[in-house]
């Protein structure tokens, strides 16, 4: 099973969950703090200075601002959900099975598939910084998710179709999200 390794001891083989060990590590705690700080920074900006800056924009830049701020918020909520689920497992608040079910609701994209609007240069500097930081964090989380061997199961309801798993893999391979 991905994310697990066996090591021998005097009594025989012991299976150690890399995912559980990682979630208790300083590295995970650092990523968790960074992610939560980014969520807070984005919320503060979008509710304060970002609103003021958005009012100054004219179409089509105001539409680009609205689109990118919504994408930023969605991306950060997905990342925060992933981080909170991982932490809940390490603290014993969720079982790995419960976590797997919760993670079915999170749609992490394929690395490199998120492309900001072409009007990005016309957006306020702080929004662009937050977008860049969130995409970098997202790429780290995706790599961690892959490293941990988290199964990307189809969302609830998609499992009824006999080809759902294969279709999901094709969508992921070609960078298309199923909605």
HELIX and SHEET records of a PDB file:
HELIX    1   1 UNK A   18  UNK A   23  1                                   6    
HELIX    2   2 UNK A   26  UNK A   47  1                                  22    
HELIX    3   3 UNK A   49  UNK A   56  1                                   8    
HELIX    4   4 UNK A   61  UNK A   90  1                                  30    
HELIX    5   5 UNK A   96  UNK A  103  1                                   8    
HELIX    6   6 UNK A  120  UNK A  122  5                                   3    
HELIX    7   7 UNK A  125  UNK A  147  1                                  23    
HELIX    8   8 UNK A  158  UNK A  160  5                                   3    
HELIX    9   9 UNK A  164  UNK A  173  1                                  10    
SHEET    1   A 2 UNK A   4  UNK A   9  0                                        
SHEET    2   A 2 UNK A  12  UNK A  17 -1                                        
END                                                                             
